[in-house]
Amino acid sequence: MCGRFVLISPFTLIAEEFRIRDGNGDLNPRYNIAPGQEILAVLCEEGANRLARLRWGLIPSWADDPSIGSRMINARAETVAQKPSFRSAFDKRRCLIVADGFYEWRREGKRKSPVYVSMKSQKPFAFAGLYEIWHSPEGHEIRSCTIITTEANNLLRPVHDRMPVILPKEDEDRWLDPAARDKNRLLALLRPYPAGKMRAHDVSPRVNTPANDSPDNIKPL
């Protein structure tokens, strides 16, 4: 699964990496992004990549209660095209969720030890995501999202059996394209990222508490 991640790159680098034409240039570094919080995503709208701020935890458009989003932070690649909570978004509302790294927890007996995972390139990357737009009976709108997960690669397998889907650069446009409807071609993108391009190290258990949001979170032990 993916339950916490990091976004610390400046707006200028994010705009360059994801070909953003406009958007808010004020981004605060975040070292412990947790479910329920606002995250940064790339959407393709009117033929252009744009940044959007979405709540992490997808709320299906048909939901009666937005609290369902707390159980929808991840969607499994193996079932994402069939499950009622995700299939409409998979067909029409795909996004890139921007990150610099993420945390996973390795079980050691009764303890869980956090591990920080990032790219050897030290560049921001994109999780494969889905988003929805939910309207309350009063007309209030919430835009929310989920991160798709797949089986772990060789780097992550000793830590956890799942990992977020990280899209290579060459697959990002196809994933974002609203006109792309070939389910099999889209599902083929949801595979483990090459382990040789990633790195991982143990970090302090301070990341277990979402309120701890500082550069110390990603320092190697």
PATOR-78710 format. One record per residue: residue in one letter; x, z, y of N, C-alpha, C, O in turn; residue number from 1. Coordinates in steps of 0.05 Angstrom, whole numbers, padded with zeros to 5 digits. Layout:
BEGIN
   r      npx      npz      npy     capx     capz     capy      cpx      cpz      cpy      opx      opz      opy     k
   a        X        Z        Y        X        Z        Y        X        Z        Y        X        Z        Y   NUM
...
***
This chain:
BEGIN
   r      npx      npz      npy     capx     capz     capy      cpx      cpz      cpy      opx      opz      opy     k
   m    00017    00000   -00024    00000    00000    00000    00018    00000    00025    00042    00001    00023     1
   c    00005   -00001    00048    00020    00002    00073    00004    00021    00090   -00019    00015    00099     2
   g    00015    00045    00096    00000    00065    00110    00012    00073    00137    00000    00088    00152     3
   r    00037    00065    00143    00049    00070    00169    00069    00047    00175    00082    00037    00156     4
   f    00072    00040    00200    00092    00020    00207    00102    00024    00235    00093    00042    00249     5
   v    00121    00007    00242    00137    00010    00267    00136   -00016    00282    00137   -00037    00271     6
   l    00133   -00014    00309    00135   -00037    00327    00151   -00029    00352    00140   -00014    00368     7
   i    00175   -00038    00354    00193   -00030    00376    00204   -00054    00392    00218   -00049    00412     8
   s    00200   -00078    00383    00211   -00101    00397    00198   -00105    00424    00174   -00098    00427     9
   p    00213   -00114    00444    00201   -00119    00470    00182   -00143    00470    00184   -00160    00452    10
   f    00164   -00144    00489    00144   -00166    00490    00158   -00193    00491    00148   -00212    00478    11
   t    00180   -00196    00506    00193   -00222    00508    00201   -00233    00481    00198   -00256    00475    12
   l    00211   -00215    00463    00220   -00224    00437    00196   -00231    00420    00196   -00251    00405    13
   i    00175   -00215    00421    00151   -00220    00406    00138   -00246    00414    00130   -00263    00398    14
   a    00137   -00251    00441    00126   -00276    00451    00142   -00300    00441    00130   -00321    00435    15
   e    00168   -00297    00440    00185   -00319    00431    00181   -00324    00401    00178   -00347    00393    16
   e    00181   -00303    00385    00179   -00306    00356    00152   -00317    00347    00151   -00332    00328    17
   f    00131   -00311    00362    00104   -00319    00354    00091   -00339    00373    00067   -00344    00371    18
   r    00107   -00350    00391    00098   -00372    00409    00072   -00363    00424    00052   -00377    00423    19
   i    00074   -00340    00437    00052   -00330    00453    00053   -00342    00481    00073   -00340    00494    20
   r    00031   -00354    00490    00030   -00367    00516    00024   -00347    00538    00034   -00350    00561    21
   d    00008   -00327    00532    00002   -00307    00553   -00004   -00281    00539   -00004   -00279    00514    22
   g   -00007   -00260    00554   -00013   -00234    00543    00000   -00212    00560    00012   -00218    00581    23
   n   -00004   -00188    00551    00006   -00164    00565    00035   -00159    00559    00042   -00156    00535    24
   g    00052   -00159    00579    00080   -00154    00574    00088   -00125    00572    00112   -00120    00568    25
   d    00070   -00107    00574    00076   -00078    00574    00071   -00067    00546    00048   -00062    00538    26
   l    00093   -00063    00530    00091   -00052    00503    00109   -00028    00501    00133   -00029    00507    27
   n    00097   -00006    00492    00113    00018    00488    00123    00018    00459    00108    00012    00441    28
   p    00149    00024    00455    00159    00026    00427    00143    00047    00411    00136    00068    00421    29
   r    00136    00040    00387    00120    00058    00370    00134    00061    00342    00139    00041    00329    30
   y    00140    00085    00335    00155    00090    00311    00139    00102    00288    00150    00110    00267    31
   n    00113    00105    00292    00096    00117    00271    00067    00109    00274    00050    00126    00279    32
   i    00062    00083    00272    00035    00073    00275    00018    00081    00251    00027    00075    00228    33
   a   -00005    00093    00255   -00021    00104    00233   -00049    00091    00233   -00058    00080    00254    34
   p   -00063    00092    00211   -00090    00081    00209   -00108    00094    00230   -00105    00117    00237    35
   g   -00126    00077    00240   -00144    00086    00261   -00134    00081    00289   -00149    00083    00309    36
   q   -00108    00076    00292   -00096    00071    00318   -00097    00041    00325   -00104    00024    00308    37
   e   -00091    00035    00350   -00091    00008    00359   -00065   -00006    00351   -00043    00006    00354    38
   i   -00067   -00030    00341   -00043   -00045    00333   -00043   -00072    00348   -00063   -00080    00360    39
   l   -00020   -00086    00346   -00017   -00111    00359   -00019   -00133    00339   -00005   -00132    00318    40
   a   -00036   -00153    00344   -00039   -00175    00325   -00038   -00202    00340   -00043   -00203    00364    41
   v   -00032   -00223    00325   -00032   -00250    00335   -00056   -00265    00323   -00059   -00265    00298    42
   l   -00073   -00276    00340   -00096   -00292    00332   -00091   -00321    00342   -00078   -00325    00362    43
   c   -00103   -00340    00328   -00103   -00368    00337   -00130   -00373    00349   -00150   -00375    00334    44
   e   -00131   -00377    00375   -00157   -00382    00389   -00154   -00406    00407   -00135   -00408    00423    45
   e   -00172   -00425    00404   -00171   -00450    00419   -00144   -00464    00417   -00134   -00474    00437    46
   g   -00133   -00463    00393   -00109   -00478    00388   -00083   -00465    00398   -00062   -00477    00397    47
   a   -00085   -00440    00407   -00061   -00426    00417   -00059   -00398    00405   -00079   -00386    00399    48
   n   -00034   -00389    00402   -00030   -00362    00392   -00033   -00342    00415   -00021   -00345    00436    49
   r   -00049   -00321    00410   -00054   -00301    00431   -00051   -00273    00418   -00057   -00269    00394    50
   l   -00043   -00254    00434   -00041   -00227    00425   -00067   -00213    00429   -00081   -00217    00448    51
   a   -00074   -00196    00409   -00098   -00180    00411   -00092   -00152    00402   -00074   -00147    00386    52
   r   -00107   -00133    00412   -00104   -00105    00404   -00128   -00098    00387   -00151   -00100    00396    53
   l   -00122   -00090    00362   -00143   -00085    00342   -00140   -00057    00331   -00118   -00046    00331    54
   r   -00163   -00045    00322   -00162   -00019    00309   -00154   -00024    00280   -00166   -00041    00266    55
   w   -00135   -00008    00270   -00126   -00010    00243   -00145    00004    00224   -00148    00029    00225    56
   g   -00159   -00011    00208   -00180   -00002    00190   -00204   -00019    00193   -00220   -00015    00211    57
   l   -00207   -00039    00176   -00227   -00060    00181   -00256   -00050    00177   -00262   -00036    00157    58
   i   -00273   -00056    00197   -00301   -00049    00196   -00317   -00075    00191   -00318   -00092    00209    59
   p   -00328   -00079    00167   -00343   -00103    00162   -00366   -00107    00182   -00378   -00087    00191    60
   s   -00373   -00131    00188   -00394   -00136    00208   -00420   -00125    00200   -00437   -00118    00217    61
   w   -00425   -00122    00174   -00451   -00112    00164   -00452   -00081    00161   -00473   -00071    00154    62
   a   -00430   -00068    00167   -00429   -00039    00163   -00448   -00024    00181   -00452   -00031    00205    63
   d   -00461   -00003    00171   -00478    00014    00187   -00462    00035    00203   -00470    00043    00225    64
   d   -00439    00043    00192   -00423    00064    00204   -00394    00055    00207   -00382    00047    00187    65
   p   -00382    00056    00231   -00355    00047    00234   -00334    00064    00219   -00311    00056    00216    66
   s   -00342    00088    00210   -00323    00105    00196   -00314    00093    00170   -00294    00102    00159    67
   i   -00327    00072    00160   -00319    00058    00136   -00291    00047    00139   -00277    00042    00120    68
   g   -00283    00041    00164   -00257    00030    00169   -00234    00047    00159   -00213    00036    00153    69
   s   -00237    00073    00158   -00216    00090    00149   -00208    00085    00119   -00186    00092    00111    70
   r   -00226    00072    00104   -00221    00065    00076   -00213    00036    00073   -00209    00027    00050    71
   m   -00209    00022    00095   -00204   -00007    00094   -00178   -00014    00108   -00177   -00035    00121    72
   i   -00158    00003    00106   -00133   -00003    00120   -00117   -00025    00106   -00101   -00039    00118    73
   n   -00121   -00027    00079   -00108   -00047    00063   -00128   -00063    00047   -00149   -00053    00040    74
   a   -00121   -00088    00041   -00137   -00105    00023   -00118   -00117    00002   -00096   -00127    00009    75
   r   -00125   -00116   -00023   -00108   -00126   -00044   -00110   -00156   -00046   -00131   -00168   -00045    76
   a   -00086   -00169   -00047   -00085   -00199   -00048   -00101   -00210   -00072   -00113   -00231   -00070    77
   e   -00101   -00195   -00094   -00113   -00205   -00118   -00144   -00207   -00116   -00156   -00222   -00131    78
   t   -00156   -00191   -00098   -00185   -00191   -00097   -00196   -00196   -00069   -00220   -00196   -00064    79
   v   -00178   -00202   -00049   -00187   -00204   -00022   -00207   -00226   -00017   -00224   -00224    00001    80
   a   -00206   -00248   -00032   -00224   -00270   -00028   -00252   -00265   -00040   -00271   -00280   -00035    81
   q   -00255   -00245   -00057   -00280   -00240   -00071   -00295   -00215   -00060   -00319   -00214   -00060    82
   k   -00280   -00195   -00051   -00293   -00170   -00044   -00311   -00174   -00019   -00303   -00186    00000    83
   p   -00336   -00163   -00020   -00354   -00167    00003   -00343   -00157    00029   -00349   -00168    00051    84
   s   -00326   -00136    00029   -00315   -00125    00053   -00296   -00144    00067   -00292   -00142    00092    85
   f   -00283   -00162    00052   -00262   -00178    00063   -00266   -00208    00062   -00253   -00223    00076    86
   r   -00283   -00218    00045   -00284   -00247    00039   -00292   -00264    00064   -00281   -00286    00067    87
   s   -00309   -00254    00081   -00316   -00269    00105   -00292   -00271    00124   -00287   -00292    00135    88
   a   -00278   -00249    00127   -00254   -00249    00145   -00232   -00267    00132   -00219   -00281    00147    89
   f   -00229   -00266    00106   -00209   -00282    00093   -00215   -00312    00098   -00197   -00328    00102    90
   d   -00240   -00319    00099   -00248   -00347    00103   -00245   -00355    00132   -00238   -00378    00137    91
   k   -00250   -00337    00151   -00252   -00346    00179   -00235   -00331    00199   -00230   -00341    00221    92
   r   -00227   -00306    00193   -00214   -00289    00213   -00188   -00277    00202   -00186   -00254    00196    93
   r   -00168   -00294    00200   -00141   -00285    00191   -00123   -00281    00215   -00126   -00294    00236    94
   c   -00105   -00262    00213   -00087   -00256    00235   -00060   -00248    00225   -00056   -00244    00201    95
   l   -00041   -00246    00244   -00014   -00235    00238   -00012   -00208    00251   -00019   -00205    00275    96
   i   -00003   -00189    00237    00000   -00162    00248    00030   -00158    00252    00046   -00158    00233    97
   v    00038   -00153    00277    00066   -00154    00284    00079   -00126    00279    00068   -00105    00285    98
   a    00103   -00127    00267    00117   -00102    00260    00147   -00107    00261    00157   -00130    00259    99
   d    00162   -00085    00263    00191   -00086    00260    00200   -00072    00234    00222   -00076    00224   100
   g    00182   -00057    00222    00188   -00044    00197    00164   -00028    00187    00144   -00026    00202   101
   f    00166   -00017    00163    00144    00000    00153    00155    00022    00135    00178    00020    00126   102
   y    00139    00042    00130    00147    00064    00113    00133    00062    00086    00109    00054    00084   103
   e    00147    00070    00065    00135    00075    00040    00145    00101    00029    00167    00110    00037   104
   w    00130    00113    00010    00138    00139    00000    00144    00138   -00030    00129    00128   -00046   105
   r    00168    00148   -00037    00177    00148   -00065    00170    00176   -00076    00177    00197   -00065   106
   r    00156    00175   -00099    00149    00200   -00112    00172    00211   -00127    00185    00197   -00143   107
   e    00179    00237   -00123    00200    00251   -00137    00189    00277   -00146    00189    00297   -00132   108
   g    00178    00277   -00171    00165    00301   -00181    00139    00305   -00165    00122    00288   -00164   109
   k    00137    00329   -00153    00113    00335   -00137    00117    00327   -00107    00099    00330   -00091   110
   r    00141    00318   -00101    00147    00310   -00073    00145    00280   -00069    00147    00265   -00088   111
   k    00141    00273   -00044    00142    00244   -00036    00162    00242   -00014    00160    00255    00007   112
   s    00182    00225   -00017    00203    00221    00003    00199    00195    00017    00197    00174    00004   113
   p    00199    00195    00044    00194    00170    00059    00218    00152    00059    00241    00161    00061   114
   v    00213    00126    00058    00233    00105    00060    00225    00086    00082    00202    00078    00084   115
   y    00244    00078    00098    00239    00058    00119    00249    00031    00110    00272    00028    00101   116
   v    00232    00011    00114    00238   -00017    00105    00237   -00035    00129    00217   -00034    00144   117
   s    00257   -00052    00132    00257   -00071    00154    00272   -00097    00145    00280   -00099    00122   118
   m    00275   -00115    00164    00289   -00140    00158    00319   -00138    00164    00327   -00125    00183   119
   k    00335   -00151    00148    00364   -00152    00154    00369   -00166    00180    00389   -00160    00193   120
   s    00352   -00185    00188    00355   -00199    00213    00350   -00182    00237    00358   -00189    00260   121
   q    00337   -00159    00233    00328   -00140    00255    00308   -00153    00274    00305   -00144    00297   122
   k    00295   -00174    00265    00275   -00187    00282    00247   -00177    00274    00243   -00168    00251   123
   p    00228   -00179    00292    00200   -00172    00285    00189   -00192    00265    00199   -00215    00263   124
   f    00170   -00184    00249    00158   -00201    00228    00128   -00197    00228    00117   -00181    00244   125
   a    00114   -00211    00210    00085   -00209    00210    00074   -00202    00182    00081   -00215    00162   126
   f    00057   -00182    00182    00041   -00177    00158    00017   -00197    00158    00008   -00204    00180   127
   a    00009   -00205    00135   -00016   -00221    00133   -00039   -00202    00137   -00042   -00182    00123   128
   g   -00056   -00208    00157   -00079   -00190    00163   -00105   -00205    00165   -00105   -00230    00166   129
   l   -00126   -00190    00165   -00153   -00200    00170   -00166   -00183    00192   -00159   -00160    00195   130
   y   -00184   -00195    00207   -00197   -00180    00228   -00227   -00185    00228   -00236   -00206    00218   131
   e   -00242   -00166    00238   -00271   -00168    00241   -00279   -00158    00268   -00265   -00144    00282   132
   i   -00303   -00167    00276   -00315   -00157    00301   -00342   -00144    00294   -00360   -00157    00283   133
   w   -00343   -00118    00299   -00367   -00102    00292   -00382   -00094    00317   -00369   -00087    00338   134
   h   -00408   -00096    00316   -00425   -00088    00339   -00443   -00065    00331   -00457   -00066    00311   135
   s   -00443   -00044    00348   -00461   -00022    00343   -00489   -00029    00351   -00493   -00049    00365   136
   p   -00509   -00013    00343   -00536   -00019    00352   -00539   -00019    00382   -00557   -00032    00393   137
   e   -00521   -00004    00396   -00522   -00004    00425   -00508   -00027    00438   -00507   -00030    00463   138
   g   -00495   -00044    00421   -00481   -00067    00432   -00451   -00063    00437   -00438   -00080    00447   139
   h   -00441   -00039    00429   -00412   -00034    00432   -00396   -00050    00411   -00404   -00051    00388   140
   e   -00374   -00061    00420   -00358   -00079    00402   -00332   -00065    00394   -00319   -00053    00410   141
   i   -00326   -00067    00368   -00300   -00058    00358   -00287   -00080    00343   -00299   -00092    00324   142
   r   -00262   -00087    00350   -00247   -00107    00335   -00227   -00092    00318   -00211   -00076    00328   143
   s   -00228   -00097    00292   -00212   -00081    00273   -00198   -00099    00253   -00204   -00123    00252   144
   c   -00179   -00088    00238   -00163   -00105    00221   -00154   -00090    00196   -00157   -00065    00194   145
   t   -00144   -00105    00177   -00133   -00094    00152   -00107   -00109    00146   -00104   -00132    00154   146
   i   -00089   -00096    00131   -00064   -00108    00122   -00066   -00115    00093   -00074   -00097    00077   147
   i   -00060   -00139    00085   -00061   -00147    00057   -00036   -00138    00042   -00014   -00140    00053   148
   t   -00040   -00128    00018   -00018   -00120    00001   -00016   -00136   -00024   -00035   -00148   -00033   149
   t    00008   -00136   -00036    00013   -00150   -00061    00032   -00133   -00078    00038   -00111   -00071   150
   e    00040   -00144   -00101    00058   -00128   -00118    00085   -00126   -00105    00093   -00143   -00089   151
   a    00100   -00105   -00111    00125   -00100   -00098    00147   -00119   -00107    00146   -00129   -00130   152
   n    00166   -00125   -00089    00189   -00141   -00097    00210   -00122   -00109    00206   -00098   -00113   153
   n    00234   -00133   -00116    00254   -00117   -00129    00265   -00094   -00112    00273   -00073   -00122   154
   l    00265   -00098   -00086    00274   -00076   -00068    00254   -00053   -00068    00263   -00030   -00068   155
   l    00229   -00059   -00067    00208   -00038   -00064    00199   -00026   -00090    00188   -00004   -00091   156
   r    00203   -00040   -00112    00192   -00031   -00138    00201   -00003   -00146    00185    00012   -00157   157
   p    00226    00005   -00140    00233    00033   -00147    00219    00054   -00130    00219    00078   -00136   158
   v    00208    00045   -00107    00194    00063   -00089    00164    00064   -00094    00152    00085   -00095   159
   h    00152    00040   -00096    00123    00038   -00099    00117    00011   -00113    00132   -00007   -00111   160
   d    00094    00010   -00126    00087   -00015   -00140    00073   -00035   -00123    00067   -00058   -00132   161
   r    00067   -00028   -00097    00055   -00047   -00079    00071   -00049   -00053    00087   -00031   -00047   162
   m    00067   -00071   -00039    00080   -00074   -00013    00062   -00092    00005    00046   -00107   -00006   163
   p    00065   -00090    00031    00049   -00108    00048    00058   -00136    00045    00082   -00142    00040   164
   v    00040   -00155    00048    00047   -00184    00048    00060   -00190    00074    00048   -00187    00096   165
   i    00085   -00199    00073    00100   -00207    00097    00102   -00238    00095    00112   -00249    00076   166
   l    00093   -00251    00116    00092   -00280    00116    00118   -00292    00126    00127   -00285    00148   167
   p    00131   -00310    00111    00154   -00325    00122    00145   -00342    00146    00121   -00349    00148   168
   k    00164   -00348    00164    00157   -00363    00188    00142   -00389    00182    00123   -00396    00196   169
   e    00151   -00403    00160    00139   -00429    00154    00110   -00427    00145    00096   -00447    00143   170
   d    00100   -00402    00138    00073   -00399    00129    00054   -00388    00150    00030   -00387    00146   171
   e    00065   -00379    00172    00048   -00365    00192    00027   -00383    00204    00004   -00375    00207   172
   d    00034   -00408    00211    00014   -00426    00223   -00009   -00432    00204   -00032   -00433    00212   173
   r   -00003   -00436    00179   -00024   -00442    00159   -00042   -00419    00156   -00067   -00422    00154   174
   w   -00031   -00394    00155   -00048   -00370    00153   -00066   -00367    00177   -00089   -00359    00174   175
   l   -00055   -00372    00201   -00071   -00368    00225   -00092   -00390    00230   -00113   -00384    00242   176
   d   -00088   -00414    00220   -00105   -00437    00226   -00134   -00431    00218   -00140   -00429    00194   177
   p   -00153   -00429    00237   -00181   -00424    00230   -00193   -00446    00213   -00213   -00442    00199   178
   a   -00182   -00471    00215   -00193   -00493    00200   -00183   -00494    00171   -00194   -00509    00155   179
   a   -00164   -00477    00164   -00154   -00476    00136   -00174   -00461    00119   -00178   -00437    00123   180
   r   -00186   -00475    00101   -00207   -00463    00084   -00202   -00465    00054   -00218   -00456    00038   181
   d   -00179   -00478    00047   -00173   -00481    00018   -00165   -00453    00007   -00142   -00444    00012   182
   k   -00182   -00441   -00008   -00177   -00413   -00017   -00152   -00411   -00034   -00136   -00393   -00030   183
   n   -00148   -00430   -00051   -00124   -00429   -00069   -00098   -00431   -00053   -00079   -00418   -00059   184
   r   -00098   -00449   -00033   -00073   -00452   -00017   -00068   -00427   -00001   -00045   -00419    00003   185
   l   -00089   -00414    00009   -00086   -00390    00025   -00077   -00367    00007   -00059   -00351    00014   186
   l   -00088   -00364   -00017   -00081   -00343   -00035   -00052   -00346   -00044   -00038   -00326   -00049   187
   a   -00042   -00371   -00046   -00015   -00375   -00054    00006   -00364   -00034    00029   -00360   -00041   188
   l   -00003   -00360   -00009    00015   -00348    00011    00019   -00318    00007    00038   -00307    00018   189
   l    00002   -00306   -00008    00001   -00276   -00010    00019   -00267   -00032    00009   -00256   -00053   190
   r    00045   -00271   -00029    00064   -00264   -00050    00085   -00245   -00039    00088   -00242   -00015   191
   p    00100   -00232   -00057    00121   -00214   -00047    00143   -00228   -00031    00151   -00250   -00038   192
   y    00151   -00215   -00010    00172   -00227    00007    00199   -00224   -00007    00204   -00205   -00021   193
   p    00218   -00244   -00003    00244   -00242   -00016    00259   -00216   -00010    00263   -00209    00013   194
   a    00266   -00202   -00031    00279   -00176   -00028    00306   -00179   -00015    00315   -00161    00000   195
   g    00320   -00201   -00019    00347   -00205   -00007    00347   -00206    00023    00369   -00204    00035   196
   k    00324   -00210    00036    00323   -00212    00065    00315   -00185    00077    00312   -00183    00102   197
   m    00311   -00165    00060    00301   -00139    00070    00322   -00117    00064    00341   -00121    00049   198
   r    00318   -00094    00078    00335   -00071    00073    00318   -00046    00074    00296   -00046    00085   199
   a    00327   -00024    00062    00312    00000    00061    00331    00024    00060    00353    00023    00049   200
   h    00322    00046    00073    00337    00071    00072    00319    00095    00074    00297    00093    00085   201
   d    00328    00118    00063    00312    00143    00065    00312    00153    00094    00331    00150    00108   202
   v    00289    00165    00101    00287    00176    00128    00275    00204    00126    00267    00213    00105   203
   s    00273    00217    00149    00264    00245    00150    00234    00247    00144    00219    00229    00151   204
   p    00226    00268    00131    00197    00273    00126    00181    00278    00151    00157    00282    00150   205
   r    00194    00278    00174    00179    00281    00199    00159    00259    00203    00139    00262    00217   206
   v    00164    00235    00190    00145    00213    00193    00118    00219    00179    00099    00205    00183   207
   n    00118    00240    00162    00093    00247    00149    00071    00255    00169    00047    00254    00163   208
   t    00080    00264    00193    00061    00272    00213    00059    00250    00234    00078    00245    00248   209
   p    00035    00237    00237    00033    00215    00256    00040    00222    00285    00049    00205    00300   210
   a    00038    00248    00292    00044    00256    00320    00074    00253    00325    00082    00252    00349   211
   n    00090    00253    00305    00119    00250    00308    00125    00220    00312    00124    00204    00293   212
   d    00131    00212    00337    00134    00184    00343    00159    00181    00361    00157    00180    00385   213
   s    00182    00179    00347    00207    00177    00362    00227    00161    00346    00223    00157    00322   214
   p    00249    00152    00359    00270    00137    00345    00282    00152    00321    00293    00140    00303   215
   d    00280    00179    00322    00291    00195    00299    00278    00188    00273    00289    00192    00252   216
   n    00253    00178    00274    00238    00172    00250    00252    00151    00232    00249    00152    00208   217
   i    00266    00132    00245    00277    00110    00229    00307    00113    00224    00320    00096    00212   218
   k    00318    00136    00232    00347    00140    00228    00352    00146    00198    00337    00162    00187   219
   p    00373    00134    00186    00379    00141    00158    00386    00170    00155    00399    00182    00173   220
   l    00378    00181    00133    00386    00209    00127    00416    00210    00121    00426    00232    00116   221
***
